[in-house]
Amino acid sequence: MINGIVFRVRTGVPWRDVPERYGPWKTLYKRFVRWQEDGTWARIEAMLQADADAAGDLDWHGNADSTIVRAHQHAAGARKGG
């Protein structure tokens, strides 16, 4: 069950396209949604993060920049020098 959910999240395929070896797609979807709503995924993430932090496997000095530079819609495809 978890492998099917992880497969879908990792690949981004529609729920209906998850391989049958993971079980019925409706079951996977319902379980995913239920666990999202009741906080199961958040608890799993917190536990994994705590374990990794205790083992010294996390780098808390990392940095991520989410800057987005938008161009005007007419900026693309203009001729140069003309």
FENCOR-V685245 format. One record per pair of residues at least 12 apart in sequence whose ideal C-beta (glycine too) atoms are under 10 Angstrom apart, sorted by the first residue. I is the first residue (numbers start at 1). J is the second residue. Records with the same first field share a line. If there is no record, write none. Layout:
I: J ; J
This chain:
1: 22 ; 23 ; 27 ; 28 ; 31 ; 32
2: 22 ; 28 ; 31 ; 32 ; 35 ; 44
3: 18 ; 19 ; 21 ; 22 ; 23 ; 28
4: 18 ; 19 ; 20 ; 21 ; 22 ; 23 ; 24 ; 25 ; 27 ; 28 ; 29 ; 31 ; 32
5: 18 ; 22 ; 23 ; 28 ; 29 ; 31 ; 32 ; 35 ; 41
6: 22 ; 32
7: 19 ; 21 ; 22 ; 28
8: 22 ; 25 ; 28 ; 29 ; 32
9: 32 ; 41
13: 25
14: 29
15: 28 ; 29 ; 30 ; 32
16: 29
